[in-house]
Amino acid sequence: MGVRCSQCHTVFSLEEEGTEHHACPTCKAEAGLEPVTGVPPAMRMFGAVLGLVVLVAIAGDLVSRIAG
């Protein structure tokens, strides 16, 4: 299972699934180890809204230049 350290952001894999105490190999932090996942849906939605706003701004600029 892939894990990311929240202190130094190092990504590493957990080899021993049975033990409860894990530590980051770089900074030796034991707390704040988070499983590596994909992009959260909220961030995808924000990216889509931001892209839509940029497209509307560009379209509005073009329409105003054409209209004179």
mmCIF file as Biopython writes it, N, C-alpha, C and O atoms, coordinates in Angstrom:
data_model
#
loop_
_atom_site.group_PDB
_atom_site.id
_atom_site.type_symbol
_atom_site.label_atom_id
_atom_site.label_alt_id
_atom_site.label_comp_id
_atom_site.label_asym_id
_atom_site.label_entity_id
_atom_site.label_seq_id
_atom_site.pdbx_PDB_ins_code
_atom_site.Cartn_x
_atom_site.Cartn_y
_atom_site.Cartn_z
_atom_site.occupancy
_atom_site.B_iso_or_equiv
_atom_site.auth_seq_id
_atom_site.auth_asym_id
_atom_site.pdbx_PDB_model_num
ATOM 1   N N  . MET A ? 1  ? 0.846   -1.172 0.000   1.0 0.0 1  A 1 
ATOM 2   C CA . MET A ? 1  ? 0.000   0.000  0.000   1.0 0.0 1  A 1 
ATOM 3   C C  . MET A ? 1  ? 0.892   1.235  0.000   1.0 0.0 1  A 1 
ATOM 4   O O  . MET A ? 1  ? 1.837   1.311  0.785   1.0 0.0 1  A 1 
ATOM 5   N N  . GLY A ? 2  ? 0.613   2.184  -0.849  1.0 0.0 2  A 1 
ATOM 6   C CA . GLY A ? 2  ? 1.382   3.410  -0.925  1.0 0.0 2  A 1 
ATOM 7   C C  . GLY A ? 2  ? 0.946   4.402  0.139   1.0 0.0 2  A 1 
ATOM 8   O O  . GLY A ? 2  ? -0.246  4.560  0.401   1.0 0.0 2  A 1 
ATOM 9   N N  . VAL A ? 3  ? 1.924   5.075  0.755   1.0 0.0 3  A 1 
ATOM 10  C CA . VAL A ? 3  ? 1.657   6.030  1.828   1.0 0.0 3  A 1 
ATOM 11  C C  . VAL A ? 3  ? 2.470   7.286  1.571   1.0 0.0 3  A 1 
ATOM 12  O O  . VAL A ? 3  ? 3.587   7.215  1.059   1.0 0.0 3  A 1 
ATOM 13  N N  . ARG A ? 4  ? 1.904   8.452  1.929   1.0 0.0 4  A 1 
ATOM 14  C CA . ARG A ? 4  ? 2.613   9.735  1.808   1.0 0.0 4  A 1 
ATOM 15  C C  . ARG A ? 4  ? 2.754   10.330 3.210   1.0 0.0 4  A 1 
ATOM 16  O O  . ARG A ? 4  ? 1.797   10.354 3.984   1.0 0.0 4  A 1 
ATOM 17  N N  . CYS A ? 5  ? 3.952   10.805 3.521   1.0 0.0 5  A 1 
ATOM 18  C CA . CYS A ? 5  ? 4.214   11.457 4.805   1.0 0.0 5  A 1 
ATOM 19  C C  . CYS A ? 5  ? 3.693   12.890 4.719   1.0 0.0 5  A 1 
ATOM 20  O O  . CYS A ? 5  ? 3.993   13.604 3.763   1.0 0.0 5  A 1 
ATOM 21  N N  . SER A ? 6  ? 2.913   13.312 5.716   1.0 0.0 6  A 1 
ATOM 22  C CA . SER A ? 6  ? 2.358   14.660 5.675   1.0 0.0 6  A 1 
ATOM 23  C C  . SER A ? 6  ? 3.366   15.709 6.110   1.0 0.0 6  A 1 
ATOM 24  O O  . SER A ? 6  ? 3.118   16.902 5.935   1.0 0.0 6  A 1 
ATOM 25  N N  . GLN A ? 7  ? 4.500   15.298 6.673   1.0 0.0 7  A 1 
ATOM 26  C CA . GLN A ? 7  ? 5.506   16.264 7.096   1.0 0.0 7  A 1 
ATOM 27  C C  . GLN A ? 7  ? 6.485   16.605 5.970   1.0 0.0 7  A 1 
ATOM 28  O O  . GLN A ? 7  ? 6.718   17.780 5.686   1.0 0.0 7  A 1 
ATOM 29  N N  . CYS A ? 8  ? 7.062   15.575 5.322   1.0 0.0 8  A 1 
ATOM 30  C CA . CYS A ? 8  ? 8.068   15.834 4.283   1.0 0.0 8  A 1 
ATOM 31  C C  . CYS A ? 8  ? 7.569   15.454 2.884   1.0 0.0 8  A 1 
ATOM 32  O O  . CYS A ? 8  ? 8.300   15.634 1.910   1.0 0.0 8  A 1 
ATOM 33  N N  . HIS A ? 9  ? 6.337   14.932 2.762   1.0 0.0 9  A 1 
ATOM 34  C CA . HIS A ? 9  ? 5.675   14.583 1.502   1.0 0.0 9  A 1 
ATOM 35  C C  . HIS A ? 9  ? 6.393   13.480 0.723   1.0 0.0 9  A 1 
ATOM 36  O O  . HIS A ? 9  ? 6.279   13.410 -0.501  1.0 0.0 9  A 1 
ATOM 37  N N  . THR A ? 10 ? 7.123   12.630 1.420   1.0 0.0 10 A 1 
ATOM 38  C CA . THR A ? 10 ? 7.774   11.493 0.782   1.0 0.0 10 A 1 
ATOM 39  C C  . THR A ? 10 ? 6.751   10.394 0.556   1.0 0.0 10 A 1 
ATOM 40  O O  . THR A ? 10 ? 5.961   10.085 1.448   1.0 0.0 10 A 1 
ATOM 41  N N  . VAL A ? 11 ? 6.761   9.802  -0.633  1.0 0.0 11 A 1 
ATOM 42  C CA . VAL A ? 11 ? 5.864   8.687  -0.947  1.0 0.0 11 A 1 
ATOM 43  C C  . VAL A ? 11 ? 6.667   7.403  -0.832  1.0 0.0 11 A 1 
ATOM 44  O O  . VAL A ? 11 ? 7.736   7.272  -1.428  1.0 0.0 11 A 1 
ATOM 45  N N  . PHE A ? 12 ? 6.140   6.449  -0.055  1.0 0.0 12 A 1 
ATOM 46  C CA . PHE A ? 12 ? 6.798   5.163  0.105   1.0 0.0 12 A 1 
ATOM 47  C C  . PHE A ? 12 ? 5.741   4.102  0.301   1.0 0.0 12 A 1 
ATOM 48  O O  . PHE A ? 12 ? 4.572   4.421  0.519   1.0 0.0 12 A 1 
ATOM 49  N N  . SER A ? 13 ? 6.136   2.842  0.228   1.0 0.0 13 A 1 
ATOM 50  C CA . SER A ? 13 ? 5.171   1.757  0.376   1.0 0.0 13 A 1 
ATOM 51  C C  . SER A ? 13 ? 5.393   1.055  1.707   1.0 0.0 13 A 1 
ATOM 52  O O  . SER A ? 13 ? 6.515   0.964  2.205   1.0 0.0 13 A 1 
ATOM 53  N N  . LEU A ? 14 ? 4.296   0.563  2.268   1.0 0.0 14 A 1 
ATOM 54  C CA . LEU A ? 14 ? 4.365   -0.188 3.516   1.0 0.0 14 A 1 
ATOM 55  C C  . LEU A ? 14 ? 4.529   -1.658 3.168   1.0 0.0 14 A 1 
ATOM 56  O O  . LEU A ? 14 ? 3.659   -2.252 2.531   1.0 0.0 14 A 1 
ATOM 57  N N  . GLU A ? 15 ? 5.622   -2.231 3.579   1.0 0.0 15 A 1 
ATOM 58  C CA . GLU A ? 15 ? 5.904   -3.627 3.272   1.0 0.0 15 A 1 
ATOM 59  C C  . GLU A ? 15 ? 5.250   -4.551 4.283   1.0 0.0 15 A 1 
ATOM 60  O O  . GLU A ? 15 ? 4.706   -5.593 3.917   1.0 0.0 15 A 1 
ATOM 61  N N  . GLU A ? 16 ? 5.300   -4.175 5.555   1.0 0.0 16 A 1 
ATOM 62  C CA . GLU A ? 16 ? 4.775   -5.021 6.622   1.0 0.0 16 A 1 
ATOM 63  C C  . GLU A ? 16 ? 3.396   -4.527 7.013   1.0 0.0 16 A 1 
ATOM 64  O O  . GLU A ? 16 ? 3.266   -3.549 7.750   1.0 0.0 16 A 1 
ATOM 65  N N  . GLU A ? 17 ? 2.375   -5.193 6.527   1.0 0.0 17 A 1 
ATOM 66  C CA . GLU A ? 17 ? 0.997   -4.775 6.800   1.0 0.0 17 A 1 
ATOM 67  C C  . GLU A ? 17 ? 0.581   -5.100 8.230   1.0 0.0 17 A 1 
ATOM 68  O O  . GLU A ? 17 ? -0.318  -4.448 8.762   1.0 0.0 17 A 1 
ATOM 69  N N  . GLY A ? 18 ? 1.210   -6.096 8.873   1.0 0.0 18 A 1 
ATOM 70  C CA . GLY A ? 18 ? 0.774   -6.560 10.182  1.0 0.0 18 A 1 
ATOM 71  C C  . GLY A ? 18 ? 1.171   -5.653 11.333  1.0 0.0 18 A 1 
ATOM 72  O O  . GLY A ? 18 ? 0.450   -5.602 12.329  1.0 0.0 18 A 1 
ATOM 73  N N  . THR A ? 19 ? 2.271   -4.943 11.246  1.0 0.0 19 A 1 
ATOM 74  C CA . THR A ? 19 ? 2.706   -4.100 12.358  1.0 0.0 19 A 1 
ATOM 75  C C  . THR A ? 19 ? 1.913   -2.809 12.389  1.0 0.0 19 A 1 
ATOM 76  O O  . THR A ? 19 ? 1.476   -2.310 11.352  1.0 0.0 19 A 1 
ATOM 77  N N  . GLU A ? 20 ? 1.729   -2.271 13.590  1.0 0.0 20 A 1 
ATOM 78  C CA . GLU A ? 20 ? 0.927   -1.065 13.722  1.0 0.0 20 A 1 
ATOM 79  C C  . GLU A ? 20 ? 1.752   0.213  13.637  1.0 0.0 20 A 1 
ATOM 80  O O  . GLU A ? 20 ? 1.228   1.238  13.200  1.0 0.0 20 A 1 
ATOM 81  N N  . HIS A ? 21 ? 3.015   0.193  14.036  1.0 0.0 21 A 1 
ATOM 82  C CA . HIS A ? 21 ? 3.842   1.393  14.040  1.0 0.0 21 A 1 
ATOM 83  C C  . HIS A ? 21 ? 4.661   1.459  12.762  1.0 0.0 21 A 1 
ATOM 84  O O  . HIS A ? 21 ? 5.479   0.583  12.484  1.0 0.0 21 A 1 
ATOM 85  N N  . HIS A ? 22 ? 4.430   2.506  11.997  1.0 0.0 22 A 1 
ATOM 86  C CA . HIS A ? 22 ? 5.191   2.753  10.770  1.0 0.0 22 A 1 
ATOM 87  C C  . HIS A ? 22 ? 5.845   4.124  10.898  1.0 0.0 22 A 1 
ATOM 88  O O  . HIS A ? 22 ? 5.324   5.005  11.582  1.0 0.0 22 A 1 
ATOM 89  N N  . ALA A ? 23 ? 6.970   4.299  10.248  1.0 0.0 23 A 1 
ATOM 90  C CA . ALA A ? 23 ? 7.669   5.581  10.272  1.0 0.0 23 A 1 
ATOM 91  C C  . ALA A ? 23 ? 8.145   5.916  8.866   1.0 0.0 23 A 1 
ATOM 92  O O  . ALA A ? 23 ? 8.434   5.025  8.067   1.0 0.0 23 A 1 
ATOM 93  N N  . CYS A ? 24 ? 8.223   7.201  8.576   1.0 0.0 24 A 1 
ATOM 94  C CA . CYS A ? 24 ? 8.725   7.676  7.290   1.0 0.0 24 A 1 
ATOM 95  C C  . CYS A ? 24 ? 10.218  7.369  7.205   1.0 0.0 24 A 1 
ATOM 96  O O  . CYS A ? 24 ? 10.948  7.633  8.161   1.0 0.0 24 A 1 
ATOM 97  N N  . PRO A ? 25 ? 10.690  6.820  6.090   1.0 0.0 25 A 1 
ATOM 98  C CA . PRO A ? 25 ? 12.117  6.518  5.982   1.0 0.0 25 A 1 
ATOM 99  C C  . PRO A ? 25 ? 12.999  7.762  5.883   1.0 0.0 25 A 1 
ATOM 100 O O  . PRO A ? 25 ? 14.198  7.683  6.151   1.0 0.0 25 A 1 
ATOM 101 N N  . THR A ? 26 ? 12.429  8.911  5.503   1.0 0.0 26 A 1 
ATOM 102 C CA . THR A ? 26 ? 13.223  10.121 5.348   1.0 0.0 26 A 1 
ATOM 103 C C  . THR A ? 26 ? 13.329  10.920 6.648   1.0 0.0 26 A 1 
ATOM 104 O O  . THR A ? 26 ? 14.429  11.213 7.116   1.0 0.0 26 A 1 
ATOM 105 N N  . CYS A ? 27 ? 12.177  11.268 7.225   1.0 0.0 27 A 1 
ATOM 106 C CA . CYS A ? 27 ? 12.177  12.137 8.407   1.0 0.0 27 A 1 
ATOM 107 C C  . CYS A ? 27 ? 11.850  11.397 9.696   1.0 0.0 27 A 1 
ATOM 108 O O  . CYS A ? 27 ? 11.862  12.002 10.768  1.0 0.0 27 A 1 
ATOM 109 N N  . LYS A ? 28 ? 11.562  10.112 9.616   1.0 0.0 28 A 1 
ATOM 110 C CA . LYS A ? 28 ? 11.261  9.255  10.772  1.0 0.0 28 A 1 
ATOM 111 C C  . LYS A ? 28 ? 9.993   9.659  11.519  1.0 0.0 28 A 1 
ATOM 112 O O  . LYS A ? 28 ? 9.839   9.312  12.690  1.0 0.0 28 A 1 
ATOM 113 N N  . ALA A ? 29 ? 9.083   10.385 10.870  1.0 0.0 29 A 1 
ATOM 114 C CA . ALA A ? 29 ? 7.818   10.754 11.505  1.0 0.0 29 A 1 
ATOM 115 C C  . ALA A ? 29 ? 6.919   9.530  11.560  1.0 0.0 29 A 1 
ATOM 116 O O  . ALA A ? 29 ? 6.830   8.768  10.598  1.0 0.0 29 A 1 
ATOM 117 N N  . GLU A ? 30 ? 6.251   9.348  12.699  1.0 0.0 30 A 1 
ATOM 118 C CA . GLU A ? 30 ? 5.350   8.213  12.858  1.0 0.0 30 A 1 
ATOM 119 C C  . GLU A ? 30 ? 3.897   8.622  12.694  1.0 0.0 30 A 1 
ATOM 120 O O  . GLU A ? 30 ? 3.049   7.775  12.412  1.0 0.0 30 A 1 
ATOM 121 N N  . ALA A ? 31 ? 3.593   9.889  12.863  1.0 0.0 31 A 1 
ATOM 122 C CA . ALA A ? 31 ? 2.219   10.368 12.733  1.0 0.0 31 A 1 
ATOM 123 C C  . ALA A ? 31 ? 2.053   11.072 11.389  1.0 0.0 31 A 1 
ATOM 124 O O  . ALA A ? 31 ? 3.022   11.574 10.820  1.0 0.0 31 A 1 
ATOM 125 N N  . GLY A ? 32 ? 0.842   11.106 10.895  1.0 0.0 32 A 1 
ATOM 126 C CA . GLY A ? 32 ? 0.555   11.830 9.668   1.0 0.0 32 A 1 
ATOM 127 C C  . GLY A ? 32 ? 0.870   11.071 8.397   1.0 0.0 32 A 1 
ATOM 128 O O  . GLY A ? 32 ? 1.126   11.688 7.363   1.0 0.0 32 A 1 
ATOM 129 N N  . LEU A ? 33 ? 0.859   9.746  8.446   1.0 0.0 33 A 1 
ATOM 130 C CA . LEU A ? 33 ? 1.060   8.950  7.247   1.0 0.0 33 A 1 
ATOM 131 C C  . LEU A ? 33 ? -0.304  8.717  6.614   1.0 0.0 33 A 1 
ATOM 132 O O  . LEU A ? 33 ? -1.186  8.115  7.226   1.0 0.0 33 A 1 
ATOM 133 N N  . GLU A ? 34 ? -0.471  9.197  5.386   1.0 0.0 34 A 1 
ATOM 134 C CA . GLU A ? 34 ? -1.764  9.143  4.707   1.0 0.0 34 A 1 
ATOM 135 C C  . GLU A ? 34 ? -1.670  8.249  3.487   1.0 0.0 34 A 1 
ATOM 136 O O  . GLU A ? 34 ? -0.663  8.282  2.780   1.0 0.0 34 A 1 
ATOM 137 N N  . PRO A ? 35 ? -2.704  7.441  3.220   1.0 0.0 35 A 1 
ATOM 138 C CA . PRO A ? 35 ? -2.671  6.613  2.014   1.0 0.0 35 A 1 
ATOM 139 C C  . PRO A ? 35 ? -2.694  7.477  0.757   1.0 0.0 35 A 1 
ATOM 140 O O  . PRO A ? 35 ? -3.368  8.506  0.713   1.0 0.0 35 A 1 
ATOM 141 N N  . VAL A ? 36 ? -1.960  7.054  -0.253  1.0 0.0 36 A 1 
ATOM 142 C CA . VAL A ? 36 ? -1.904  7.776  -1.523  1.0 0.0 36 A 1 
ATOM 143 C C  . VAL A ? 36 ? -3.175  7.457  -2.305  1.0 0.0 36 A 1 
ATOM 144 O O  . VAL A ? 36 ? -3.475  6.294  -2.575  1.0 0.0 36 A 1 
ATOM 145 N N  . THR A ? 37 ? -3.911  8.496  -2.662  1.0 0.0 37 A 1 
ATOM 146 C CA . THR A ? 37 ? -5.149  8.323  -3.422  1.0 0.0 37 A 1 
ATOM 147 C C  . THR A ? 37 ? -5.101  9.233  -4.639  1.0 0.0 37 A 1 
ATOM 148 O O  . THR A ? 37 ? -4.150  9.993  -4.825  1.0 0.0 37 A 1 
ATOM 149 N N  . GLY A ? 38 ? -6.119  9.148  -5.449  1.0 0.0 38 A 1 
ATOM 150 C CA . GLY A ? 38 ? -6.207  10.009 -6.626  1.0 0.0 38 A 1 
ATOM 151 C C  . GLY A ? 38 ? -6.655  11.408 -6.243  1.0 0.0 38 A 1 
ATOM 152 O O  . GLY A ? 38 ? -6.670  11.768 -5.066  1.0 0.0 38 A 1 
ATOM 153 N N  . VAL A ? 39 ? -7.017  12.187 -7.238  1.0 0.0 39 A 1 
ATOM 154 C CA . VAL A ? 39 ? -7.470  13.553 -7.007  1.0 0.0 39 A 1 
ATOM 155 C C  . VAL A ? 39 ? -8.868  13.514 -6.397  1.0 0.0 39 A 1 
ATOM 156 O O  . VAL A ? 39 ? -9.752  12.847 -6.936  1.0 0.0 39 A 1 
ATOM 157 N N  . PRO A ? 40 ? -9.088  14.218 -5.276  1.0 0.0 40 A 1 
ATOM 158 C CA . PRO A ? 40 ? -10.413 14.222 -4.649  1.0 0.0 40 A 1 
ATOM 159 C C  . PRO A ? 40 ? -11.460 14.857 -5.569  1.0 0.0 40 A 1 
ATOM 160 O O  . PRO A ? 40 ? -11.130 15.739 -6.362  1.0 0.0 40 A 1 
ATOM 161 N N  . PRO A ? 41 ? -12.720 14.415 -5.470  1.0 0.0 41 A 1 
ATOM 162 C CA . PRO A ? 41 ? -13.776 14.964 -6.328  1.0 0.0 41 A 1 
ATOM 163 C C  . PRO A ? 41 ? -13.962 16.475 -6.171  1.0 0.0 41 A 1 
ATOM 164 O O  . PRO A ? 41 ? -14.279 17.157 -7.145  1.0 0.0 41 A 1 
ATOM 165 N N  . ALA A ? 42 ? -13.773 17.002 -4.973  1.0 0.0 42 A 1 
ATOM 166 C CA . ALA A ? 42 ? -13.938 18.445 -4.774  1.0 0.0 42 A 1 
ATOM 167 C C  . ALA A ? 42 ? -12.889 19.224 -5.563  1.0 0.0 42 A 1 
ATOM 168 O O  . ALA A ? 42 ? -13.197 20.279 -6.118  1.0 0.0 42 A 1 
ATOM 169 N N  . MET A ? 43 ? -11.664 18.724 -5.621  1.0 0.0 43 A 1 
ATOM 170 C CA . MET A ? 43 ? -10.628 19.409 -6.386  1.0 0.0 43 A 1 
ATOM 171 C C  . MET A ? 43 ? -10.889 19.292 -7.883  1.0 0.0 43 A 1 
ATOM 172 O O  . MET A ? 43 ? -10.597 20.222 -8.635  1.0 0.0 43 A 1 
ATOM 173 N N  . ARG A ? 44 ? -11.436 18.159 -8.324  1.0 0.0 44 A 1 
ATOM 174 C CA . ARG A ? 44 ? -11.809 18.024 -9.742  1.0 0.0 44 A 1 
ATOM 175 C C  . ARG A ? 44 ? -12.886 19.034 -10.113 1.0 0.0 44 A 1 
ATOM 176 O O  . ARG A ? 44 ? -12.817 19.664 -11.169 1.0 0.0 44 A 1 
ATOM 177 N N  . MET A ? 45 ? -13.887 19.190 -9.237  1.0 0.0 45 A 1 
ATOM 178 C CA . MET A ? 45 ? -14.975 20.129 -9.495  1.0 0.0 45 A 1 
ATOM 179 C C  . MET A ? 45 ? -14.439 21.549 -9.524  1.0 0.0 45 A 1 
ATOM 180 O O  . MET A ? 45 ? -14.837 22.335 -10.384 1.0 0.0 45 A 1 
ATOM 181 N N  . PHE A ? 46 ? -13.549 21.897 -8.608  1.0 0.0 46 A 1 
ATOM 182 C CA . PHE A ? 46 ? -12.950 23.235 -8.600  1.0 0.0 46 A 1 
ATOM 183 C C  . PHE A ? 46 ? -12.177 23.491 -9.885  1.0 0.0 46 A 1 
ATOM 184 O O  . PHE A ? 46 ? -12.255 24.585 -10.444 1.0 0.0 46 A 1 
ATOM 185 N N  . GLY A ? 47 ? -11.435 22.503 -10.358 1.0 0.0 47 A 1 
ATOM 186 C CA . GLY A ? 47 ? -10.695 22.645 -11.610 1.0 0.0 47 A 1 
ATOM 187 C C  . GLY A ? 47 ? -11.625 22.853 -12.786 1.0 0.0 47 A 1 
ATOM 188 O O  . GLY A ? 47 ? -11.344 23.657 -13.675 1.0 0.0 47 A 1 
ATOM 189 N N  . ALA A ? 48 ? -12.747 22.120 -12.792 1.0 0.0 48 A 1 
ATOM 190 C CA . ALA A ? 48 ? -13.713 22.275 -13.880 1.0 0.0 48 A 1 
ATOM 191 C C  . ALA A ? 48 ? -14.343 23.667 -13.859 1.0 0.0 48 A 1 
ATOM 192 O O  . ALA A ? 48 ? -14.498 24.295 -14.906 1.0 0.0 48 A 1 
ATOM 193 N N  . VAL A ? 49 ? -14.705 24.148 -12.674 1.0 0.0 49 A 1 
ATOM 194 C CA . VAL A ? 49 ? -15.309 25.482 -12.557 1.0 0.0 49 A 1 
ATOM 195 C C  . VAL A ? 49 ? -14.295 26.550 -12.954 1.0 0.0 49 A 1 
ATOM 196 O O  . VAL A ? 49 ? -14.641 27.502 -13.654 1.0 0.0 49 A 1 
ATOM 197 N N  . LEU A ? 50 ? -13.054 26.401 -12.516 1.0 0.0 50 A 1 
ATOM 198 C CA . LEU A ? 50 ? -12.019 27.371 -12.869 1.0 0.0 50 A 1 
ATOM 199 C C  . LEU A ? 50 ? -11.766 27.390 -14.375 1.0 0.0 50 A 1 
ATOM 200 O O  . LEU A ? 50 ? -11.596 28.460 -14.960 1.0 0.0 50 A 1 
ATOM 201 N N  . GLY A ? 51 ? -11.740 26.218 -15.002 1.0 0.0 51 A 1 
ATOM 202 C CA . GLY A ? 51 ? -11.579 26.158 -16.453 1.0 0.0 51 A 1 
ATOM 203 C C  . GLY A ? 51 ? -12.739 26.796 -17.180 1.0 0.0 51 A 1 
ATOM 204 O O  . GLY A ? 51 ? -12.542 27.478 -18.186 1.0 0.0 51 A 1 
ATOM 205 N N  . LEU A ? 52 ? -13.952 26.585 -16.685 1.0 0.0 52 A 1 
ATOM 206 C CA . LEU A ? 52 ? -15.136 27.196 -17.296 1.0 0.0 52 A 1 
ATOM 207 C C  . LEU A ? 52 ? -15.086 28.717 -17.179 1.0 0.0 52 A 1 
ATOM 208 O O  . LEU A ? 52 ? -15.441 29.424 -18.122 1.0 0.0 52 A 1 
ATOM 209 N N  . VAL A ? 53 ? -14.649 29.221 -16.030 1.0 0.0 53 A 1 
ATOM 210 C CA . VAL A ? 53 ? -14.537 30.674 -15.842 1.0 0.0 53 A 1 
ATOM 211 C C  . VAL A ? 53 ? -13.521 31.263 -16.812 1.0 0.0 53 A 1 
ATOM 212 O O  . VAL A ? 53 ? -13.754 32.331 -17.377 1.0 0.0 53 A 1 
ATOM 213 N N  . VAL A ? 54 ? -12.411 30.589 -17.009 1.0 0.0 54 A 1 
ATOM 214 C CA . VAL A ? 54 ? -11.394 31.076 -17.950 1.0 0.0 54 A 1 
ATOM 215 C C  . VAL A ? 54 ? -11.951 31.102 -19.368 1.0 0.0 54 A 1 
ATOM 216 O O  . VAL A ? 54 ? -11.738 32.068 -20.100 1.0 0.0 54 A 1 
ATOM 217 N N  . LEU A ? 55 ? -12.661 30.051 -19.760 1.0 0.0 55 A 1 
ATOM 218 C CA . LEU A ? 55 ? -13.248 30.025 -21.102 1.0 0.0 55 A 1 
ATOM 219 C C  . LEU A ? 55 ? -14.287 31.122 -21.297 1.0 0.0 55 A 1 
ATOM 220 O O  . LEU A ? 55 ? -14.331 31.747 -22.357 1.0 0.0 55 A 1 
ATOM 221 N N  . VAL A ? 56 ? -15.121 31.363 -20.293 1.0 0.0 56 A 1 
ATOM 222 C CA . VAL A ? 56 ? -16.131 32.424 -20.395 1.0 0.0 56 A 1 
ATOM 223 C C  . VAL A ? 56 ? -15.455 33.785 -20.475 1.0 0.0 56 A 1 
ATOM 224 O O  . VAL A ? 56 ? -15.921 34.655 -21.212 1.0 0.0 56 A 1 
ATOM 225 N N  . ALA A ? 57 ? -14.373 33.991 -19.739 1.0 0.0 57 A 1 
ATOM 226 C CA . ALA A ? 57 ? -13.663 35.269 -19.792 1.0 0.0 57 A 1 
ATOM 227 C C  . ALA A ? 57 ? -13.049 35.500 -21.165 1.0 0.0 57 A 1 
ATOM 228 O O  . ALA A ? 57 ? -13.106 36.612 -21.691 1.0 0.0 57 A 1 
ATOM 229 N N  . ILE A ? 58 ? -12.466 34.468 -21.744 1.0 0.0 58 A 1 
ATOM 230 C CA . ILE A ? 58 ? -11.878 34.596 -23.081 1.0 0.0 58 A 1 
ATOM 231 C C  . ILE A ? 58 ? -12.966 34.846 -24.124 1.0 0.0 58 A 1 
ATOM 232 O O  . ILE A ? 58 ? -12.800 35.683 -25.011 1.0 0.0 58 A 1 
ATOM 233 N N  . ALA A ? 59 ? -14.079 34.119 -24.016 1.0 0.0 59 A 1 
ATOM 234 C CA . ALA A ? 59 ? -15.184 34.326 -24.963 1.0 0.0 59 A 1 
ATOM 235 C C  . ALA A ? 59 ? -15.761 35.728 -24.829 1.0 0.0 59 A 1 
ATOM 236 O O  . ALA A ? 59 ? -16.076 36.361 -25.836 1.0 0.0 59 A 1 
ATOM 237 N N  . GLY A ? 60 ? -15.904 36.219 -23.616 1.0 0.0 60 A 1 
ATOM 238 C CA . GLY A ? 60 ? -16.419 37.564 -23.405 1.0 0.0 60 A 1 
ATOM 239 C C  . GLY A ? 60 ? -15.488 38.622 -23.980 1.0 0.0 60 A 1 
ATOM 240 O O  . GLY A ? 60 ? -15.941 39.624 -24.534 1.0 0.0 60 A 1 
ATOM 241 N N  . ASP A ? 61 ? -14.183 38.394 -23.846 1.0 0.0 61 A 1 
ATOM 242 C CA . ASP A ? 61 ? -13.219 39.330 -24.422 1.0 0.0 61 A 1 
ATOM 243 C C  . ASP A ? 61 ? -13.331 39.351 -25.945 1.0 0.0 61 A 1 
ATOM 244 O O  . ASP A ? 61 ? -13.314 40.420 -26.556 1.0 0.0 61 A 1 
ATOM 245 N N  . LEU A ? 62 ? -13.445 38.184 -26.552 1.0 0.0 62 A 1 
ATOM 246 C CA . LEU A ? 62 ? -13.571 38.124 -28.016 1.0 0.0 62 A 1 
ATOM 247 C C  . LEU A ? 62 ? -14.851 38.782 -28.504 1.0 0.0 62 A 1 
ATOM 248 O O  . LEU A ? 62 ? -14.838 39.502 -29.502 1.0 0.0 62 A 1 
ATOM 249 N N  . VAL A ? 63 ? -15.956 38.541 -27.809 1.0 0.0 63 A 1 
ATOM 250 C CA . VAL A ? 63 ? -17.235 39.139 -28.207 1.0 0.0 63 A 1 
ATOM 251 C C  . VAL A ? 63 ? -17.171 40.655 -28.077 1.0 0.0 63 A 1 
ATOM 252 O O  . VAL A ? 63 ? -17.680 41.364 -28.945 1.0 0.0 63 A 1 
ATOM 253 N N  . SER A ? 64 ? -16.565 41.163 -27.026 1.0 0.0 64 A 1 
ATOM 254 C CA . SER A ? 64 ? -16.491 42.621 -26.851 1.0 0.0 64 A 1 
ATOM 255 C C  . SER A ? 64 ? -15.573 43.265 -27.875 1.0 0.0 64 A 1 
ATOM 256 O O  . SER A ? 64 ? -15.819 44.397 -28.290 1.0 0.0 64 A 1 
ATOM 257 N N  . ARG A ? 65 ? -14.521 42.573 -28.292 1.0 0.0 65 A 1 
ATOM 258 C CA . ARG A ? 65 ? -13.631 43.120 -29.327 1.0 0.0 65 A 1 
ATOM 259 C C  . ARG A ? 65 ? -14.328 43.136 -30.690 1.0 0.0 65 A 1 
ATOM 260 O O  . ARG A ? 65 ? -14.168 44.079 -31.466 1.0 0.0 65 A 1 
ATOM 261 N N  . ILE A ? 66 ? -15.106 42.081 -30.975 1.0 0.0 66 A 1 
ATOM 262 C CA . ILE A ? 66 ? -15.810 42.015 -32.266 1.0 0.0 66 A 1 
ATOM 263 C C  . ILE A ? 66 ? -16.935 43.067 -32.319 1.0 0.0 66 A 1 
ATOM 264 O O  . ILE A ? 66 ? -17.168 43.690 -33.354 1.0 0.0 66 A 1 
ATOM 265 N N  . ALA A ? 67 ? -17.632 43.250 -31.172 1.0 0.0 67 A 1 
ATOM 266 C CA . ALA A ? 67 ? -18.749 44.196 -31.137 1.0 0.0 67 A 1 
ATOM 267 C C  . ALA A ? 67 ? -18.254 45.641 -31.223 1.0 0.0 67 A 1 
ATOM 268 O O  . ALA A ? 67 ? -19.002 46.538 -31.612 1.0 0.0 67 A 1 
ATOM 269 N N  . GLY A ? 68 ? -17.026 45.851 -30.869 1.0 0.0 68 A 1 
ATOM 270 C CA . GLY A ? 68 ? -16.453 47.172 -31.072 1.0 0.0 68 A 1 
ATOM 271 C C  . GLY A ? 68 ? -16.526 48.035 -29.884 1.0 0.0 68 A 1 
ATOM 272 O O  . GLY A ? 68 ? -16.075 49.179 -29.924 1.0 0.0 68 A 1 
#
